[in-house]
């Protein structure tokens, strides 16, 4: 489709911003498993917002006249399966629409209804609690691949998300999560290292990397305590000069 007009993506049409924003606010209190615990980055983008935006940017709007029929059909089958088999994973905001689809699959023949079903899925996937659930990951990756191939991507390849100023790595991390390839770079060496750890080392080495970091972190702490002991003796009290009292 390189020489043809392209359909609008979902992000160009609509986005459940209120629901995504609520998940982004809640994410600030998440500590266990969040990449913010690896390193504090002053301009970190919420993973919830990045996850939602990437999905909406990669998936075409099924109600657009130029949307490839192959993606419409893939999206319709995916959302019907979601309504029939994963209703319990839906939020309260999405529940009623999925129940209606479950009762009458023909509702998804209405392309506007199909659009709203996809947007509901995106809003629910923005929830931190759903970010690692196999059902959500499989669904998002299947839709990403269907969109990629329907829009002219070579079968077996994946779409590429490029972030030349990746910072804390939220965008490339979420691109990988939803089934795209990611290219990340930055001018600052700190985010370059962060992104190498997040995007390359952790997927490659997993638990072994965590064990090595703990091992050598403990060694550095022990050696630093030895070298600094004479300057910072254990139990010593700080004596302030009289002028500072």
C-alpha positions, 0 to 999 in steps of 0.5 A, spaced: 500 500 500 506 504 499 503 508 493 496 508 495 492 513 500 492 510 507 487 509 512 486 513 518 489 510 525 485 509 531 489 515 534 487 520 529 479 518 530 478 517 537 482 515 544 479 514 551 483 519 554 479 519 561 480 512 562 487 512 560 489 518 564 486 514 570 491 508 569 497 513 568 495 517 575 495 510 578 501 508 575 505 513 579 504 509 585 506 502 582 513 500 585 514 493 584 516 491 577 516 498 574 522 500 570 522 507 574 525 502 580 531 501 575 532 508 575 529 515 576 528 519 570 525 526 570 521 526 564 519 519 564 512 517 560 507 513 563 507 506 561 499 506 560 499 512 556 505 509 551 502 502 551 495 505 549 498 510 544 502 505 540 496 501 539 492 506 537 497 509 532 499 502 529 492 499 528 487 502 523 480 505 524 476 499 521 470 505 520 475 508 515 473 507 508 480 505 506 481 500 512 484 494 509 478 488 509 483 483 512 484 488 518 477 489 519 476 481 519 481 480 523 479 485 528 472 483 528 474 475 530 479 478 535 473 482 539 468 476 538 473 471 541 474 477 547 467 477 548 466 470 548 472 468 552 475 473 556 469 477 559 471 476 566 477 481 564 473 487 562 473 493 566 466 496 568 466 501 562 467 495 557 463 490 560 456 492 557 458 492 550 462 486 550 456 482 553 452 485 548 457 483 543 456 476 546 449 476 545 449 478 538 455 477 534 452 481 528 453 488 532 460 487 530 458 488 523 457 495 525 464 498 523 463 504 529 461 499 534 467 495 532 471 501 533 469 502 540 470 495 542 477 496 540 478 503 543 475 499 550 480 494 549 486 499 549 483 503 555 483 496 559 490 494 556 492 501 559 491 498 566 497 496 569 494 490 572 493 487 565 500 489 562 503 482 563 496 478 562 497 473 557 490 474 554 492 481 553 499 480 550 496 475 545 490 479 543 494 486 542 500 482 538 495 479 534 492 485 532 498 489 531 501 483 526 494 483 523 495 491 522 502 490 519 500 485 514 494 488 512 497 495 511 503 492 506 508 489 511 511 483 509 509 476 512 513 474 518 516 481 519 513 486 525 512 494 524 518 498 527 517 503 532 523 508 532 524 513 538 530 517 537 530 521 544 528 515 548 529 517 555 527 513 560 525 508 555 517 508 556 515 508 548 520 502 546 519 498 551 511 498 550 512 497 543 516 491 544 510 489 549 505 490 543 508 486 538 512 491 534 520 492 533 523 498 537 529 502 535 531 507 541 537 512 541 538 518 545 544 524 546 544 522 553 549 516 555 544 515 561 538 513 557 542 509 552 545 505 558 537 504 561 535 502 554 540 497 553 538 494 559 531 494 558 530 492 551 537 488 550 540 485 557 533 484 561 530 480 555 536 476 553 539 474 560 533 475 565 533 472 572 541 471 571 542 479 570 538 480 576 542 476 580 549 478 577 547 486 579 545 484 586 552 480 587 556 485 584 552 491 587 553 488 594 561 487 592 561 494 591 558 496 597 562 492 601 569 495 598 566 502 599 565 501 606 572 499 607 575 504 603 571 510 607 571 507 614 576 511 616 572 517 614 565 515 616 566 510 622 560 506 624 557 510 630 561 516 630 557 523 631 557 529 626 560 535 630 558 541 627 563 547 628 560 552 633 558 557 627 553 552 624 550 551 631 
